[in-house]
């Protein structure tokens, strides 16, 4: 895996928040080949990966035999409401059409426990990136770039409270062509009725 220490710092802060909140199960939603899932596990989180792609899950399971990976859609999670202590969407929302983002974030909110955190990473910008042969394969992939403030607004509309927004410039050494955004949001804690 390419070293991305600045990204690891964001994930470490997320892991600390989950652990400080008492821990519990965390989902890496749209986990792809499982790299982020493995890194979160190395930070002491009880994490599983979820992805729609059978081929990505095959890689994830082969590369990380000690971790759990499930197949499923982020838009219709087979997870009980309030079951997760945290969730990560690490560059997975970039494949979701903009008109589906409100539903996506509502679903993320549903599965998180009160007080749980969501970490969202994506490419910042306005223009999508299309690759016709990513990773040397003849497949077309569209990567939607998003404005951080617009994404934060959608998260707030879904019921999240924003905790942190960070944008870093593209790192050409890593082959990045756009800035990278990291949003940390929290599902409001339950209010006690007296």
Secondary structure, 3 states (H helix, E strand, C coil): CCCCHHHHHHHHHHHHHHHHCCCCEEEEECCCCCHHHHHHHHCCCEEEEEECCHHHHHHHHHHCCCCEEEECECCECCCCCCCEEEEEEECCHHHCCHHHHHHHHHHHHHHEEEEEEEEEEEEECCCCEEECCHHHCCCCEEECCECHHHHHHHHHHCCEEEEEEEEECCCHHHCCCCCEEEEEEEECCCCCCC
